[in-house]
Each structure stands twice: as C-alpha cells, then as structure tokens.
Amino acid sequence: MKIVTVVGARPQFIKAAMISRVLREQHTEILVHTGQHYDYNMSEQFFEELSIPAPDYNLGISGGTHAQMTGKMMETIESVLQKEQPDWLLVYGDTNSTLAAALAAAKLHIPICHVEAGARTHSRTNPEEINRICTDHVSTLLLASTSSGMESMKEEGLSERSCLVGDPMYDAFLAYRNKMTPNDVHLKSLNGEEIKMPPKFYYLTCHREENTGDDKVLLEIFRAMEQLDKKTIYPVHPRNKDRAIRLLKTYNFQNLILVEPVGYLESICLVNNAEKIVTDSGGLQREAFFAEKKCVTILDFVCWPETMVANRNNLAKPETEDILNKLNLIQCVDKTYMPFGDGKSSEKIVKAISDRQI
C-alpha cells in the first residue's frame, strides 16, 4: 500500500520516528512536512537525531491565524494527495496540520488513520480540542493511546472504528531514554553561549499562548521558579523569546536559565535528570510520567487523565503560590501502573492499518 503521512510539529516527528521505520518495512510511505514548526531546533534537528526519513514534500506553511494556516495547508495537501493517490492518509495528534490533512483527504474520499485518537480535554476553548474532534469524526481508523481515549470515542459513537494500540511516545521514550547523558547535553543561552548543565535542576517548558502571551501570567510562572531551591532550565520558544528576556532582566531573576530550544534527545535527558518538571505541554507531561518525575502542568484542563494519579501530575493555575503548592505535593509511584501500553504500539499501529479492509 501507499500511505501519505503528514506531520508538522515536534510531537508528531517523535511519533513518526517510531512508526515510519515499521511502516516502511511493509508499505510505501510518502512523508509530508507542513512546516508548522519550522526552525532548526524545532524541526530539522528532530529529523536528524531521530533518523527520520527526509520529507518528500516540505510545504513551508507556518504563521497566521488558525484559519489562515489550516486553509493554506488544506489547499497544498490536497494537491499532494491528488498527485500521489495514496491508499491511506496517516495523521497524528491534534495540530492544524492534522486537521488540514484530514479534511483534505476526507473530501477526496481517501481513508484516514488517526493516531492518538479519542484524546479529549473537554475544553472547547482549546483550539487543539476542535482539531481532535473534527479529525476523529472524518477518520476511517481511530487508534487510541489510552483507555480514556477509547471511552471518549464510545461516547461519541465511534467505537466501531476505534482500536486501543498504546502510545508511540512511550515507544520513543523507551528507545531513546539512554541515548544521551548529562555530559552529552550542550545547552546554549539565548545569546549563543554554551551553558553547562547544572548537576541538579528543575525543568520548565512553557509555550502556550495563554501562558506566554502576557507579561503578568509569565511573570507569575517565573516568580514560582525563582523561589525554588535549585536553578530551573527553560528552553524558550522563539515566539516567546523577547518577552522572556525582558522579564528576566527587568526583575533580575537569578534562578532561571533561559536556553535555546533543545532537541528530543536533550529534552529526554533533561526530563530524566530533573528534580521536578513544570510544563504546559501534553507531550512533556507524559514523558515526566514515563520517567517517574513529579510534574506540575500549568493548564486549566486535563490532557492525560492517566497521569493525574497519586500526585504524579497536578494541574496548577498560572499563579506563583499555586505552582509552588502543587510542586510540594509528594508523588507516589506505582511501578506496575503503565496505562500507555507496552512499548510496542508502533507495530500495533502498522498492523491495524495493514489489516483494515477498505
């Protein structure tokens, strides 16, 4: 079979790194990169270090409003699909790239496989929630990472198209968790200077518009990290760079280490060696869970309910006191509890596609 895979953002690159290897042993894959994440640290580095095949198409589409980006992607992806005439479209997660590809394929009557189907935050103010719901409802084959995803699809009448396969992010974590040691990590400050990784640190990732688009909100997060007993490493999203630098200088924060975005292997090493983790990323909170690290998620909705057990992952408001209070909660790790599969979801995903009769 010929399968067109569409990716555009860091979490999708990680999943594709695991699944493409298995997929290409049995089928022909055409890889399309929309360009949603476009700079070296957020795109090319992932392809290089994870040995992802070079994209057959790089659409170079980024920026603009959600509608502008999605519309441009739909138009261009439609042309690719018309040219390639694939048997399947494969998409991951909940980005604008995913929705655009799914809508374009649905209108061309091309079967769609959605990996990470059924994930729900139950917050319609979250743009990714709209992308998830719409993609699931036009897809042919819905592959869930967790039992909560299966339950959500059952509630929406999608059970007949759904299958539980586990999380390819967990596959990737198991495959890459020991590839880099702290001595191998080369952090760069925002002015290009190399920074040595401290022996003990906290790890912060914060990129969502609701947390970084306003001085007041980001300042609350910075103040929380400043009060911790060790320094915090914070890879800064390019969109947030100017604001982060300005706040750091204005308030003379000493505990925050602002660095350029890091690659996947570096990030996994930071997760594995951090004291605790503060994030607003759906992917990183899972990786913290995989690494058995205490996590605080600065969001007002739950992304992955499976992680919200025994204080392993707690939601916090973007307020200094609440972040610190949640960080001080003691987690209890049950090593027998792994709701994200057995580390072999990539094989199950490819088998589900291969076995599906169109």
ChimeraX attribute file (.defattr): number of C-alpha atoms within 10 A of each C-alpha:
attribute: neighborCount
match mode: 1-to-1
recipient: residues
	/A:1	11
	/A:2	16
	/A:3	23
	/A:4	22
	/A:5	23
	/A:6	26
	/A:7	29
	/A:8	26
	/A:9	24
	/A:10	22
	/A:11	20
	/A:12	22
	/A:13	24
	/A:14	21
	/A:15	22
	/A:16	28
	/A:17	21
	/A:18	23
	/A:19	21
	/A:20	21
	/A:21	16
	/A:22	17
	/A:23	20
	/A:24	14
	/A:25	10
	/A:26	13
	/A:27	14
	/A:28	15
	/A:29	22
	/A:30	23
	/A:31	21
	/A:32	21
	/A:33	25
	/A:34	28
	/A:35	20
	/A:36	22
	/A:37	19
	/A:38	19
	/A:39	12
	/A:40	13
	/A:41	17
	/A:42	21
	/A:43	19
	/A:44	17
	/A:45	17
	/A:46	22
	/A:47	21
	/A:48	12
	/A:49	12
	/A:50	18
	/A:51	12
	/A:52	19
	/A:53	15
	/A:54	14
	/A:55	16
	/A:56	12
	/A:57	15
	/A:58	15
	/A:59	18
	/A:60	14
	/A:61	20
	/A:62	20
	/A:63	12
	/A:64	10
	/A:65	9
	/A:66	12
	/A:67	11
	/A:68	12
	/A:69	18
	/A:70	21
	/A:71	16
	/A:72	17
	/A:73	25
	/A:74	21
	/A:75	13
	/A:76	16
	/A:77	25
	/A:78	19
	/A:79	12
	/A:80	18
	/A:81	20
	/A:82	13
	/A:83	9
	/A:84	13
	/A:85	15
	/A:86	20
	/A:87	15
	/A:88	23
	/A:89	26
	/A:90	25
	/A:91	28
	/A:92	26
	/A:93	23
	/A:94	26
	/A:95	24
	/A:96	27
	/A:97	31
	/A:98	29
	/A:99	26
	/A:100	26
	/A:101	29
	/A:102	31
	/A:103	21
	/A:104	23
	/A:105	24
	/A:106	16
	/A:107	10
	/A:108	13
	/A:109	10
	/A:110	21
	/A:111	19
	/A:112	27
	/A:113	28
	/A:114	26
	/A:115	26
	/A:116	25
	/A:117	30
	/A:118	30
	/A:119	26
	/A:120	21
	/A:121	17
	/A:122	13
	/A:123	14
	/A:124	11
	/A:125	9
	/A:126	12
	/A:127	13
	/A:128	19
	/A:129	19
	/A:130	18
	/A:131	19
	/A:132	24
	/A:133	19
	/A:134	16
	/A:135	29
	/A:136	28
	/A:137	18
	/A:138	19
	/A:139	24
	/A:140	22
	/A:141	25
	/A:142	30
	/A:143	28
	/A:144	27
	/A:145	25
	/A:146	24
	/A:147	19
	/A:148	18
	/A:149	22
	/A:150	22
	/A:151	17
	/A:152	18
	/A:153	25
	/A:154	15
	/A:155	10
	/A:156	13
	/A:157	12
	/A:158	19
	/A:159	14
	/A:160	11
	/A:161	16
	/A:162	24
	/A:163	22
	/A:164	22
	/A:165	27
	/A:166	25
	/A:167	25
	/A:168	29
	/A:169	27
	/A:170	25
	/A:171	21
	/A:172	24
	/A:173	19
	/A:174	15
	/A:175	12
	/A:176	15
	/A:177	20
	/A:178	12
	/A:179	11
	/A:180	15
	/A:181	15
	/A:182	15
	/A:183	9
	/A:184	12
	/A:185	18
	/A:186	14
	/A:187	21
	/A:188	19
	/A:189	17
	/A:190	18
	/A:191	9
	/A:192	10
	/A:193	12
	/A:194	12
	/A:195	14
	/A:196	12
	/A:197	17
	/A:198	14
	/A:199	10
	/A:200	14
	/A:201	22
	/A:202	23
	/A:203	25
	/A:204	29
	/A:205	21
	/A:206	21
	/A:207	18
	/A:208	16
	/A:209	10
	/A:210	14
	/A:211	21
	/A:212	20
	/A:213	14
	/A:214	12
	/A:215	13
	/A:216	13
	/A:217	16
	/A:218	21
	/A:219	21
	/A:220	19
	/A:221	24
	/A:222	23
	/A:223	19
	/A:224	18
	/A:225	26
	/A:226	18
	/A:227	15
	/A:228	15
	/A:229	11
	/A:230	16
	/A:231	19
	/A:232	26
	/A:233	23
	/A:234	24
	/A:235	23
	/A:236	24
	/A:237	20
	/A:238	14
	/A:239	13
	/A:240	18
	/A:241	16
	/A:242	12
	/A:243	16
	/A:244	20
	/A:245	13
	/A:246	12
	/A:247	16
	/A:248	17
	/A:249	10
	/A:250	9
	/A:251	11
	/A:252	11
	/A:253	15
	/A:254	13
	/A:255	20
	/A:256	23
	/A:257	23
	/A:258	22
	/A:259	21
	/A:260	20
	/A:261	22
	/A:262	23
	/A:263	21
	/A:264	24
	/A:265	22
	/A:266	20
	/A:267	20
	/A:268	24
	/A:269	20
	/A:270	24
	/A:271	25
	/A:272	21
	/A:273	18
	/A:274	22
	/A:275	16
	/A:276	21
	/A:277	24
	/A:278	29
	/A:279	23
	/A:280	22
	/A:281	18
	/A:282	14
	/A:283	14
	/A:284	22
	/A:285	28
	/A:286	23
	/A:287	22
	/A:288	25
	/A:289	20
	/A:290	19
	/A:291	17
	/A:292	18
	/A:293	22
	/A:294	25
	/A:295	30
	/A:296	30
	/A:297	28
	/A:298	25
	/A:299	19
	/A:300	14
	/A:301	15
	/A:302	19
	/A:303	23
	/A:304	18
	/A:305	15
	/A:306	18
	/A:307	21
	/A:308	17
	/A:309	13
	/A:310	13
	/A:311	19
	/A:312	22
	/A:313	28
	/A:314	23
	/A:315	22
	/A:316	23
	/A:317	18
	/A:318	22
	/A:319	18
	/A:320	20
	/A:321	15
	/A:322	18
	/A:323	23
	/A:324	18
	/A:325	12
	/A:326	20
	/A:327	24
	/A:328	13
	/A:329	16
	/A:330	11
	/A:331	17
	/A:332	12
	/A:333	15
	/A:334	10
	/A:335	7
	/A:336	6
	/A:337	8
	/A:338	14
	/A:339	14
	/A:340	23
	/A:341	17
	/A:342	14
	/A:343	18
	/A:344	17
	/A:345	25
	/A:346	26
	/A:347	16
	/A:348	18
	/A:349	25
	/A:350	19
	/A:351	15
	/A:352	18
	/A:353	19
	/A:354	13
	/A:355	8
	/A:356	9
	/A:357	6
	/A:358	10
